[in-house]
Amino acid sequence: MRSGPVLSLTLLLLASCSSEPAGAGPDAGPAPDLAPRPAGRELGTPRPEGTPPADLPAPKGGATCAGAEPLALAGGSLLIAGDTFGGTNEFGDAIRCDDLMGGWAGPQLYYRVALPGGKTHKVTVTPKDGDLALYAFPAGTSCDAASLNAACKGHSHDTPDLTGYGKRAEAILLEIPAGPAQDWILVVDSYSELQAGAFTLAVEAWTKPGNTTCANAAPLPLGTTVDAETIGAGNEHGGITCGEKPAKAGDPVTPFLGPQLYYQVGLVAGAAYRIQLKPSFDARLYVFSGGCAEASIQASCAGGGGAHTKVSMGSAVDLVFTPAVSGSHTIAVDSTAPPLYGSFSLGVHPHNLAALTAPLSLDFEATGGGLVGSGDWEWGPIAFKPGPACQTGSKTFGVAPPSGHSGKGVWGTVLNDCYNALNNASKVDDQNVICTNQSPSDDSILKLKVAIPASWTSATLSYWSWEDVNSPFDWAEIRVNNKVAYQLCEAKYVAPTGWVQRTLDLSPYLSSKTLEIGFHFMASAFVNYAGWYLDDLAITGS
C-alpha cells in the first residue's frame, strides 16, 4: 500500500527542514504545512458533538492487543460504532507502523475479524470527534511493540493533517491471498489522550477501479459529478510536477508520487469550464491533452495547453480552464506522496459569464449581481460564525463584518466562516513580500464581464471592501483582462475596523470595450482569517 516509503519520507522530511513559515509559497510536499494538532478537550468533560448513531452496534472493543474484541462480517461487511475516549494506552507512543504520522500516544481499541481469502477488504475509520489513526496486523503477531511495528508496516493510515483539527476518515486495504480466511487485528488509535473520540468502523469488499492509468481514463460527461477514491490506485508516473516551483530557491520540487485516477472529457476550444474538485486529502488536480507519455503530460499540464492546481483536504476548488484546442482532454486527481489518498468529488461544468452593461451599480441584496465565483467565493447574507477553518491549535481567528456595507448581501471568501487553507499563495521569499502570482488559475476568483459604452474614454470601478487577511502570507489582487491592476499585499496583519471604499481607474484598459474583471484571492496552508468581502460595486464613466 505504501509503495516507495523511503523515497516519500525523504522528500517530505527534506521539505520540512525549510526555515520558511508554513504556507509561505508553493509547497514542496505536505510536510512543511503540518500544523500543530490541538490539545483537545479536557478529560471528564462531556462530548460536544458527534456521538455515533444509536442504532449502530457498539462492541466495547478490546483494551489490549491480547484481548481484541471479536467481530464477524455479515454479508461480507460490517459497520460498528466505538469510542477511544477514556480508554487505555498499551504501548505509549511506541507504535509507528513506519507511518510518517506514527507515534500515537492516545488510547486505542482492538478488534479481531476473520477476512475471507481471495479478496481485498477496505477498512475505514471515520472519527466523529478527535484525531484518530487506523492500523492492522495478522492475529498471530506477538503483542509487543517491536513485533507490532513490523507487522503493521504498510497497513496503517493517519492523514498528514494540514489543519490540526483531526476528524479525518482513515482507510487501509487488506489483501487476503486465495485460500482460507485469515484473522486480522484492527486497531483504532488516538493521536493523544485528549484527542481520543467517537468513531464508526467499517469493513467492506474492495475492487480496484479501472481508471488508474491514463490510457484507461474513465469518461466524465460534461455537467456531471463523480464520487470516487484514490486508495489503492497506484502511481503511474514518477516525474509529474506540472511546473510547480519550490517554496524557496534551492528547495526540491516534490513530484506527484501519490495514487491517481484519470478521467476523460470532451471540451471545445475557447470555451471556459470549471473543473471542480473536493478531496478528503491534499490533492493535485491537473488537465492535459496530447497523449499519455510522462513527458507529454508534464509539458501539457505545466501550461502547454493544460493547467493544474493544488487542492487542500476538505476544500472545494474550481479550476477555470479554457482549452486552446477542441477534443478530448484528460483530468487527473493525484497527490504528492503515497500516504495522501482518499475520497473526492469531481465535476466539469461550463463556466458561463454573462456580460453586464456599464454604467452599473450592484448592492448584492437580491442576487449575486451576475458575478461568478470560484474557489472560496460565495454570495449571500452575512451570518458569520467562526468554525473549524478559523481555528489553529487553541487559537481562533477571524474579524468578520457584522453586516454588509448596505444591507446583508455580500460576496465573501467563504461567506460565514474563515477562508480555506488552499495553499496557493506564492508570495513570500525569505520574509520579503513579493506578491508574485505564479499560477492565477488556481486562485479563488470572483469575475464579472462588463460592456463599456463606445463613447466612454474614462471609467472607474468602485466597491466597498472588508479585508481580514493573514498578511503577509495571504493576499489578493484585481486583474482586468488578465492584467494585474491592483494588489492587496500588506507586510503585516492589521485587523479591519470597518468597511473601506476602494476605487480603481479602468481607463488604461478601454482599448477593449469589453472588460473582464477578476478579484483574485490567494491563501496559504497556514492560518485562516475571515477573508475578503465585497459590497456595493459600481462602474461609472464618461
C-alpha positions in Angstrom: 0.0 0.0 0.0 2.8 2.4 0.9 4.9 1.9 -2.2 8.3 3.6 -2.0 8.1 4.7 1.7 11.8 5.6 1.9 11.6 8.0 -1.1 8.3 9.6 0.0 9.5 10.1 3.6 12.8 11.5 2.4 11.1 14.1 0.2 8.7 15.1 3.0 11.4 15.4 5.6 13.7 17.4 3.3 10.8 19.8 2.7 10.2 20.1 6.5 13.7 21.4 7.1 12.9 24.7 5.3 13.0 27.7 7.6 10.2 29.4 5.7 6.9 29.8 7.5 4.3 27.2 6.7 2.1 28.3 3.8 4.6 30.9 2.5 4.7 29.6 -1.0 4.0 26.6 -3.3 4.8 23.6 -1.1 7.5 21.1 -1.9 5.4 18.3 -0.3 2.9 18.1 2.5 5.3 18.1 5.5 6.1 21.9 5.7 2.4 22.7 6.2 1.7 20.3 9.0 0.0 22.4 11.7 0.3 21.6 15.5 -2.6 19.5 16.5 -5.0 21.0 19.1 -4.8 20.0 22.7 -8.3 18.6 22.6 -11.0 18.7 25.3 -10.3 18.0 29.0 -10.8 14.6 30.4 -14.1 14.1 32.0 -15.9 16.8 30.0 -19.0 15.9 28.0 -18.6 15.1 24.4 -19.5 18.3 22.5 -20.9 16.6 19.4 -20.6 13.6 17.1 -21.8 10.7 19.2 -22.3 7.8 16.8 -25.9 6.8 15.8 -27.6 4.9 18.5 -28.8 2.1 16.1 -25.2 1.0 15.2 -23.8 -1.9 17.1 -21.2 -0.7 19.6 -18.9 -3.5 20.8 -16.8 -2.4 23.7 -13.5 -3.1 21.9 -10.5 -4.8 23.4 -8.3 -2.6 25.6 -5.2 -4.7 24.9 -3.7 -6.5 21.9 -4.2 -9.9 23.5 -7.8 -9.1 24.4 -9.1 -7.9 21.0 -12.9 -7.8 20.7 -14.1 -10.4 18.2 -16.3 -9.1 15.3 -18.0 -11.0 12.4 -18.7 -9.9 8.9 -22.3 -10.1 7.8 -22.8 -10.4 4.0 -19.1 -9.6 3.6 -19.1 -6.3 5.5 -19.6 -4.8 8.9 -20.3 -1.3 10.4 -19.9 -0.6 14.1 -19.6 2.4 16.4 -16.9 2.9 19.0 -15.1 5.4 21.2 -11.5 5.6 22.3 -12.2 8.4 24.8 -11.5 7.3 28.4 -9.7 4.2 27.2 -6.2 2.9 27.9 -2.9 3.2 26.0 -1.0 0.0 25.9 2.3 0.9 24.3 2.8 4.7 24.9 3.9 6.3 21.7 5.9 3.2 20.5 3.6 2.1 17.7 4.5 3.8 14.5 4.0 1.3 11.7 6.7 3.1 9.7 4.0 5.8 9.2 5.1 9.4 8.8 2.5 10.4 11.4 3.1 7.4 13.7 3.8 7.5 17.4 0.2 7.5 18.6 0.2 8.3 22.3 -3.5 8.1 23.0 -5.9 5.3 23.9 -6.7 2.6 21.4 -9.2 -0.2 20.8 -8.5 -3.6 19.3 -10.9 -5.7 17.2 -10.4 -9.2 15.7 -12.1 -10.2 12.5 -11.9 -13.1 10.1 -11.4 -11.9 6.5 -12.2 -14.3 3.6 -9.4 -15.4 1.3 -9.0 -14.3 -2.3 -10.4 -10.9 -1.7 -9.3 -7.3 -0.9 -11.0 -5.6 2.0 -11.2 -1.9 2.7 -11.2 -0.9 6.4 -12.3 2.6 7.2 -12.5 4.5 10.5 -14.5 7.7 10.4 -14.0 9.9 13.5 -16.9 11.9 14.9 -14.6 13.9 17.1 -10.9 13.5 18.0 -7.9 12.7 15.9 -7.7 9.0 15.1 -5.4 6.6 13.3 -6.0 3.2 11.8 -3.7 0.2 11.6 -3.9 -3.6 11.3 -1.8 -6.7 11.7 -2.2 -10.5 11.4 -3.8 -12.0 14.5 -0.8 -14.3 15.2 1.5 -11.4 15.8 3.3 -11.3 19.2 1.8 -8.5 21.4 5.0 -6.4 21.8 5.8 -3.1 20.3 8.6 -4.3 18.0 6.5 -7.1 16.6 3.5 -5.0 16.1 5.5 -2.3 14.3 7.0 -4.8 11.9 3.5 -6.4 11.2 1.5 -3.2 10.8 4.1 -1.7 8.4 2.2 -0.9 5.2 -1.1 -1.5 6.9 -1.6 1.9 8.6 -3.0 5.3 7.8 -3.0 8.7 9.6 -3.6 11.5 7.2 -0.9 14.3 7.4 -3.2 16.9 8.9 -2.7 20.5 7.5 -5.3 22.0 9.7 -4.7 20.3 13.0 -8.4 19.6 13.5 -8.4 15.8 13.2 -11.8 14.3 12.2 -10.3 12.8 9.0 -11.5 9.4 7.8 -8.7 6.9 7.6 -8.7 3.8 5.3 -6.4 0.9 4.6 -6.6 -2.1 2.2 -6.0 -5.7 3.4 -5.4 -8.2 0.5 -6.0 -11.7 1.7 -4.5 -14.5 -0.6 -6.7 -17.2 -2.0 -7.4 -19.9 0.5 -8.9 -20.0 4.0 -9.9 -16.9 5.9 -7.3 -15.0 7.9 -7.8 -13.4 11.3 -6.6 -9.8 11.5 -6.5 -7.3 14.3 -7.9 -3.9 13.5 -6.7 -1.1 15.8 -8.3 2.4 16.2 -5.7 4.6 17.9 -5.7 8.2 19.1 -3.1 10.9 18.5 -3.1 11.7 22.2 -5.2 11.1 25.3 -7.1 14.4 24.7 -7.6 13.6 21.0 -9.5 10.4 21.6 -13.1 10.2 20.4 -16.1 8.5 18.9 -15.9 6.8 15.5 -17.5 4.4 13.1 -15.5 1.4 11.8 -16.4 -0.2 8.5 -15.1 -3.3 6.7 -16.2 -4.0 3.1 -15.0 -5.7 -0.1 -13.0 -3.5 -2.4 -12.4 -3.7 -6.1 -9.6 -1.7 -7.8 -11.0 1.0 -10.1 -10.4 0.6 -13.9 -9.2 4.2 -14.5 -5.8 4.0 -12.7 -3.8 4.6 -15.9 -4.1 7.5 -18.4 -4.8 5.0 -21.2 -7.9 3.7 -19.3 -9.3 7.1 -18.3 -13.0 6.9 -17.4 -15.4 9.0 -19.3 -16.8 12.1 -17.4 -19.8 13.6 -19.2 -19.8 17.4 -19.1 -22.1 18.8 -16.4 -21.9 15.7 -14.2 -20.1 15.0 -10.9 -18.4 11.7 -9.9 -17.6 10.5 -6.4 -14.5 8.2 -6.2 -11.4 7.4 -4.1 -7.7 7.0 -4.9 -6.9 4.4 -2.3 -5.1 1.5 -3.9 -4.9 3.2 -7.3 -1.1 3.2 -7.6 1.2 5.8 -9.2 1.7 5.6 -13.0 4.5 8.2 -13.5 7.3 9.3 -11.2 8.2 12.7 -12.6 5.0 14.7 -13.0 5.2 18.2 -11.3 3.2 20.3 -13.8 5.8 23.0 -13.4 5.3 23.7 -9.7 8.1 25.8 -8.2 9.8 25.1 -4.9 8.9 27.1 -1.8 12.3 28.6 -1.8 15.2 28.8 -4.3 17.2 25.6 -4.0 14.5 23.6 -2.4 13.4 20.4 -4.2 10.1 20.2 -6.0 8.2 17.1 -5.0 6.8 15.2 -7.9 3.3 13.8 -7.7 4.1 10.4 -6.3 0.7 9.6 -4.8 -2.0 7.4 -6.3 -4.1 8.9 -9.1 -7.3 8.4 -11.1 -7.9 9.6 -14.7 -11.0 10.9 -16.4 -11.7 12.0 -20.0 -14.0 14.8 -21.1 -14.6 16.5 -24.4 -14.1 20.2 -24.4 -14.4 23.0 -27.0 -11.6 25.4 -27.8 -12.2 28.9 -26.5 -15.0 28.0 -24.1 -14.4 28.3 -20.4 -15.0 25.4 -18.0 -15.0 24.9 -14.2 -13.2 21.7 -13.1 -14.4 21.3 -9.5 -12.6 19.1 -7.0 -13.3 18.5 -3.3 -10.9 15.9 -1.8 -10.5 14.4 1.6 -6.8 14.6 1.2 -4.2 17.1 -0.1 -4.6 16.7 -3.8 -3.2 17.8 -7.1 -5.7 18.4 -9.9 -4.4 18.7 -13.5 -5.8 18.6 -17.0 -3.9 17.8 -20.1 -4.1 16.7 -23.7 -1.8 15.2 -26.3 -1.1 11.7 -25.1 -0.2 9.6 -22.0 3.6 9.6 -22.1 5.1 11.2 -19.0 6.9 13.9 -21.0 3.7 14.8 -22.8 1.6 15.0 -19.7 4.3 17.2 -18.0 4.5 19.6 -20.9 0.8 20.0 -21.2 -0.2 20.4 -17.5 2.7 22.8 -17.0 0.9 25.3 -19.3 1.3 23.8 -22.7 -2.5 23.5 -23.4 -3.4 22.3 -19.9 -3.5 23.5 -16.3 -3.1 22.4 -12.8 -3.8 23.4 -9.2 -3.3 22.3 -5.6 -6.4 21.5 -3.5 -6.2 21.1 0.3 -8.0 18.4 2.1 -11.6 19.3 2.7 -11.5 22.3 0.4 -13.6 22.7 -2.7 -11.7 24.4 -5.6 -12.8 25.3 -9.1 -10.0 25.3 -11.7 -11.2 27.6 -14.5 -9.8 26.2 -17.8 -10.1 27.4 -21.3 -8.8 24.9 -23.8 -6.8 26.0 -26.8 -7.9 23.1 -28.9 -11.2 21.1 -29.2 -11.4 17.5 -28.4 -10.7 15.0 -25.7 -8.9 16.2 -22.5 -7.7 14.1 -19.6 -8.2 15.1 -16.0 -6.1 13.5 -13.2 -6.7 13.6 -9.4 -3.3 13.0 -7.8 -1.2 13.8 -4.7 2.5 14.2 -3.8 3.0 11.1 -1.7 1.7 7.5 -1.3 0.0 8.2 2.1 -2.0 11.0 0.6 -5.1 9.3 -0.7 -8.8 9.3 0.0 -12.2 10.1 -1.4 -13.2 13.1 -3.7 -15.9 14.6 -5.8 -15.0 15.7 -9.3 -17.1 17.6 -11.9 -16.7 19.6 -15.1 -19.2 22.3 -15.9 -19.4 25.2 -18.4 -18.2 28.4 -16.9 -20.7 30.9 -18.3 -20.1 34.6 -17.6 -22.8 36.9 -18.9 -21.8 40.4 -19.9 -23.2 43.3 -17.9 -23.5 46.8 -19.3 -21.9 49.9 -17.8 -22.8 52.1 -16.1 -23.9 49.7 -13.3 -24.5 49.7 -9.6 -24.8 46.4 -7.7 -25.8 46.1 -4.0 -25.9 42.2 -3.9 -29.1 42.1 -1.9 -31.4 40.1 -4.1 -28.8 38.4 -6.3 -25.1 38.0 -6.8 -25.3 40.7 -9.5 -24.3 38.4 -12.4 -20.8 37.8 -10.9 -19.4 34.3 -11.0 -17.2 33.0 -8.2 -14.8 30.0 -8.0 -12.8 28.5 -5.1 -13.8 30.2 -1.8 -16.0 33.0 -3.2 -19.7 32.8 -2.0 -22.6 35.2 -2.2 -25.4 35.6 0.4 -26.3 37.3 3.7 -23.7 37.8 6.4 -24.2 35.5 9.4 -20.5 34.8 10.3 -19.8 32.1 12.9 -16.1 31.0 13.4 -15.9 27.3 12.5 -13.0 24.8 12.2 -11.4 26.8 9.4 -10.9 29.7 11.9 -9.0 27.5 14.4 -5.3 26.6 14.6 -4.5 24.8 17.7 -6.2 26.5 20.6 -6.5 29.9 18.8 -9.5 31.2 16.9 -9.0 33.8 14.2 -11.4 35.9 12.1 -12.7 39.5 12.3 -15.7 39.5 10.1 -18.1 42.3 9.1 -21.2 42.4 11.4 -23.3 43.1 8.3 -22.9 44.2 4.7 -21.9 47.8 3.9 -25.5 48.3 2.9 -28.0 45.6 3.9 -26.9 42.0 4.4 -26.0 40.6 0.9 -22.3 40.5 0.1 -19.7 38.4 -1.8 -17.0 36.8 0.5 -14.2 34.2 0.5 -16.2 31.6 2.4 -19.1 33.7 3.4 -19.8 32.8 7.0 -16.6 31.1 8.1 -12.9 31.7 7.6 -11.4 31.0 4.2 -9.9 27.6 3.4 -6.2 26.8 3.6 -5.9 26.4 -0.2 -2.0 26.7 -0.2 -2.0 28.7 -3.4 -0.4 31.9 -2.1 3.1 32.0 -3.7 4.4 35.3 -2.5 6.8 35.2 0.4 10.5 34.6 -0.2 13.0 35.0 2.7 10.5 37.3 4.5 10.3 39.8 1.7 6.9 40.4 0.3 7.0 40.0 -3.5 3.3 39.4 -4.4 4.0 37.2 -7.5 1.1 35.3 -8.7 2.7 32.2 -10.2 -0.5 30.4 -11.0 -3.6 32.7 -11.4 -5.8 29.8 -12.5 -5.7 28.2 -9.0 -6.8 31.4 -7.2 -10.2 31.9 -5.7 -11.6 34.2 -8.4 -14.7 36.4 -8.5 -15.4 37.6 -12.0 -17.6 39.9 -13.9 -17.7 40.9 -17.5 -18.7 44.4 -18.4 -19.6 46.0 -21.8 -18.3 49.6 -21.8 -20.2 52.2 -23.9 -18.3 53.1 -27.1 -18.3 56.8 -26.2 -16.5 56.4 -22.9 -12.9 57.4 -22.7 -12.6 57.0 -18.9 -14.1 54.6 -16.4 -13.8 53.9 -12.7 -14.5 50.7 -10.6 -15.6 51.4 -7.1 -16.5 48.9 -4.3 -16.7 48.6 -0.6 -14.2 46.2 0.9 -13.7 44.4 4.2 -10.2 42.9 4.4 -9.4 40.4 7.2 -6.4 38.6 5.5 -3.5 36.8 7.2 -0.8 39.1 5.8 1.9 38.7 4.7 1.1 35.1 3.9 -2.3 35.6 2.2 -3.1 38.3 -0.3 -5.3 39.4 -3.1 -5.2 41.3 -6.4 -7.6 42.6 -9.1 -7.0 41.7 -12.7 -8.5 43.4 -15.7 -8.5 41.4 -18.9 -5.9 39.2 -17.1 -3.6 42.1 -16.4 -2.8 43.0 -12.7 -4.4 46.3 -12.0 -4.3 46.4 -8.1 -2.8 44.3 -5.3 -3.8 44.0 -1.7 -0.4 42.9 -0.4 0.5 44.1 3.1 3.7 43.5 5.0 1.9 42.5 8.2 -1.6 41.8 9.5 -3.8 44.7 10.6 -7.3 43.8 11.9 -10.1 45.6 10.0 -12.2 48.1 11.9 -14.9 48.8 9.2 -15.7 48.8 5.5 -13.5 50.8 3.3 -14.3 52.1 -0.2 -11.7 51.5 -2.9 -11.6 52.7 -6.4 -9.7 51.6 -9.5 -9.1 53.5 -12.7 -10.2 51.4 -15.6 -9.3 53.9 -18.3 -6.0 52.2 -19.3 -8.0 49.1 -20.3 -10.6 50.8 -22.5 -8.9 49.9 -25.8 -11.2 46.9 -25.3 -14.8 47.8 -24.8 -15.5 44.5 -23.0 -13.7 44.2 -19.7 -13.3 41.0 -17.7 -12.6 42.0 -14.1 -11.4 39.3 -11.6 -11.0 39.6 -7.9 -8.3 37.0 -7.1 -7.7 35.7 -3.6 -4.7 33.6 -2.6 -4.5 31.7 0.7 -1.6 29.8 2.3 -1.8 26.5 4.2 -1.1 28.4 7.5 -3.6 30.4 9.4 -7.0 31.4 8.1 -8.9 34.7 8.8 -12.4 35.8 8.0 -11.3 36.9 4.5 -12.2 39.4 1.8 -15.7 40.7 1.5 -17.1 42.9 -1.3 -20.3 45.0 -1.3 -21.9 47.9 -3.3 -19.9 47.6 -6.5 -20.3 50.2 -9.2 -18.7 51.1 -12.6 -19.1 54.7 -13.8 -17.5 56.7 -16.6 -17.8 59.3 -19.3 
